[in-house]
């Protein structure tokens, strides 16, 4: 009890000091209180309004009057006061103003390209740029701590404090510190996650150790499709990745540089070299602004979109002074086919559990091209994440995971990710005899055409596969309604990537009236509605078969099911499930009502 009281006293002291520093009114009140030796007690509401008022006053003192920041959620006052200082908010505002126009143009270019392909029926092809293709350039050398990237932990949301601390103490090279796929960006989760990164960087977690001796934090801000609703600059909501990147850099960059441990990033869901160029401009501007040497920031681009796979060389070129290579990911990448070509009958993906894996030609070609492209330019090429959860030490399960990852190593990959920390000793044993990296493996045998990347795998749809996609889609939305970015289902971690492919396939199968292998039944809206109803009525979730017992649980599951049905039956395909949820009134209202 005494320890809890001490922690609470510390939190209150941080908040009180912040208020006294930035609010003249509260300073005067405190002075009077000290003189009269009376204790000032703030309730939660007054603390929240006091923090907002203090921030506004502090911003005004440094000439910032056109930024609005929402109050902290209850219980997040310390995190808010630590992160959202006037100087930090000013930095985020300046970053946003500097790149707002480029962001808007980039998003319009995405739309233009999609519409053009839809109207003309065109398919992507390799982008020709002789300066890039014929040059002998290579990416800049990476720091010592990034030479070996054999094993990272993936999908580690820093808002999950226990999981994050466990990851920090793990024997891996890096941690995908995730504000994207495995993270739900509620205001509470954003503040907690950013604050936990801050604590890790500055050694504030008891018993965890110095950041220079911990696994490298591979910080993954939100992708460009996500918006931060809780801060407005010049009357406009801030792009989510700029908010995340700005605060991470402002608070942590100098310490990471001093510890030779960053700042290093994963960049999600880029669609082409033009978007890599925007990130490179952001890096250059930020390094100048924070007096950090150019080239200090390093970033690994996740090739999660079919269009980006045709511009890998150009992406590396744009980021050549900041590049940490490219990464493969199976489910976001597969879902991007539906995103871009899902209305075309010749691009119907079969049952993902039965027919879609990294041995299929289109995915094997994609990984081979990532490895060849990266190694030709002196960059790392890393594989995807093993999402399996070890419920037992079943040797068959372990062998299957090990064989899949070893195939990536044999192909020339420099490393990969796992989610379950119990897999780390197994993978480290397998990797013990693998070279520190395989950049010397040039893969000159790889000779690919656009058709290799666009070749859909053969196969049909099973009823079990349809049921599985329905369950994953509903449970992901249910997790987001709880403020969680991922969940465990059938011994695998499910996140926005698996939710994207699940809902994409259901939408596509309804749209093209695919038939079930089991009985030749056509997949219709009414069939999907029945499967949704069956799943909700069974009220079973997760591998321990625990039901949704409370009325609140059942209400939330029903809400998730209704949102899922709406998404998979829309006339036009919603580009991103996470964007849809992040902008959906029902979803946002539910969060405000239930997530305190």
Residue, then its C-alpha position, 0 to 999 in steps of 0.5 A: x500500500x505504501x508503494x502505491x501511495x508513493x507512486x500516486x504521490x509522484x504522479x500528483x507531484x508531476x501534474x502539480x509542478x506542470x500546473x504551477x509552471x504554466x498557469x499564473x492563476x494556479x501559481x498565485x493560488x498555490x502561493x496563497x495556499x503555502x502562506x496559509x499552510x492550507x492544502x489544495x486538493x484538485x479533483x479529476x475534473x479540475x486537474x484536467x481543466x487545469x492541465x488544458x488551461x496551463x497548456x493553452x497559457x504556455x502555448x500563448x507565452x511562446x506565440x502559439x494560438x492556433x492549436x487545440x488539444x483535447x483534455x486528458x482522459x481520466x487517469x492519464x494526467x501525468x502522461x499528458x503533462x509529461x508529453x504535451x508540454x508547450x514546446x512539444x506541442x509547438x514542435x508537432x504544430x510546426x511539423x504539421x504545418x510544414x508537411x500538411x500540403x505534401x500530405x494532402x497531395x500524397x493522399x490525393x495521388x493515391x486516389x487519382x492512381x486508384x481511379x485511373x486504374x479503375x477507369x482504364x483497367x490498367x495494372x501496375x508495372x515496374x517504374x522506369x527511372x534510369x538514374x535509379x536503375x543504372x546508378x551504382x548507389x547503395x544505401x548509407x551504412x547503418x549504425x553498429x547496433x543495426x548490423x544484425x537484425x536477425x530477430x525482432x519482436x513484432x506487434x508490441x503495442x507500448x500501450x500494453x505496459x506488461x507486454x512492453x516491459x516483457x519485450x524490453x527484457x527479451x533476448x532479441x535484436x529489436x522490438x517493433x514498438x507498434x502504434x499501427x497494426x497491433x495498437x488501437x489509437x484511443x486517446x488513452x492508448x496513445x498517451x500511455x504508449x508514447x509515455x511508456x516509450x519515454x519511460x523506456x528511453x529514459x530508464x524510468x521502468x524499475x529494473x529494466x535497465x539502460x536503453x543502450x543495452x536493451x533491444x532496439x526500439x523500432x518505432x512504428x508510427x501510425x500509417x498515413x490513413x490514420x488521423x489524430x482527432x485530439x489535436x487540431x492545428x490551424x483548425x485541421x486534425x493532425x495526421x496520425x503519423x506526424x503526431x506520433x513521430x513528432x512527439x517521439x522525436x521531440x522527447x526521445x531523439x537526443x537520448x536515443x542518439x546519445x545511447x547509439x540506439x536510434x531513433x529508428x523506425x518502421x514505416x507502414x503501408x507506403x504505396x510508392x516512392x513519392x511517399x518515401x520521398x515525403x518521409x525522407x523530407x520529414x526526416x531531414x527537416x526534423x534532424x535540422x530542427x532538433x540539431x541532429x546530424x543528417x542521416x541519424x534517423x533510420x527507417x525500414x519500409x514495410x512493403x505492404x501494398x502491391x503498388x509499392x512492390x513495383x517501386x522498391x528500388x525507387x523507395x530505397x533510393x528516396x530513403x538512401x541516407x536513412x534506409x534500413x531496408x525493406x520488410x515483407x508482410x503477408x496479410x496487409x500485402x494480400x489485402x492490398x490486392x482486394x483494395x486495388x483490384x477487388x472489383x475485378x473477377x480475375x483477382x479473387x483471392x481464395x481461402x487464405x487459411x488453405x491457399x494463401x501462404x508464402x510458398x504461393x508464387x505471387x508471395x514467393x516472388x514478392x519476397x524474392x524481389x524484396x531480398x534481391x532489391x535490398x541486397x543489391x543496394x546494401x540494405x537489409x531485407x527482413x521477413x514477416x512475423x510468426x504470429x503463432x502462440x505457443x499454447x504448449x511445447x508441441x514439437x509439431x507446432x514448433x517444427x512447422x514455425x521453424x521450417x517456415x522461418x528457415x525457408x525465409x533465411x534460405x531465400x536470403x532474408x536477414x531476419x524476421x519477427x515473432x510475436x510470442x516471446x516463448x518462441x525467442x529461444x527456439x528462433x535464436x537456436x535456429x539462427x545461431x549458425x546463420x551469418x550476422x546478415x546475408x546482404x552478400x546474397x545477391x539473388x541474381x537468379x531472380x528474374x521476375x515480370x509484373x505477371x509474377x507479382x500479380x498471379x493469383x493463387x488457385x483455390x476456392x473458398x471453404x465454409x470453415x474459411x468463411x466462418x474464420x474470416x467472419x470471426x476474426x473481423x468481428x473480434x477485431x472490431x470488438x477488440x477496438x471497442x475495448x481499446x485493444x489493438x489485437x487479440x488471440x484467436x485459435x493460437x494466433x495473434x490477430x491484428x489489423x493486418x489479419x482483420x483487413x484480409x478477413x473482411x476484404x475476402x468476405x466483401x470480395x466473395x459476396x461481390x463476385x458470388x464465389x461458391x463454397x467448395x463444400x457444397x457449391x453454395x453461393x456466398x451471398x449477403x444472407x449467408x454471411x448474415x446467418x454466419x454472423x448471427x451464428x457467431x454472435x449467438x454462440x457467444x464464444x471468444x478466444x481459445x479458452x472458449x470463454x463466453x461473453x457473459x455480461x450484458x455489456x460484453x454481449x452489447x459490445x459484440x453485437x455492435x461489432x457484428x453490426x459494424x462488420x456486416x455494414x463493412x462487408x456489404x458496402x457497394x464501394x470497398x472501404x479502403x482501410x478497416x482502421x480508417x473506417x472505424x477511426x472515422x465512424x460515428x458509432x464506433x467513436x461514440x461507443x469509445x467515448x461512452x465506455x472507455x474512461 
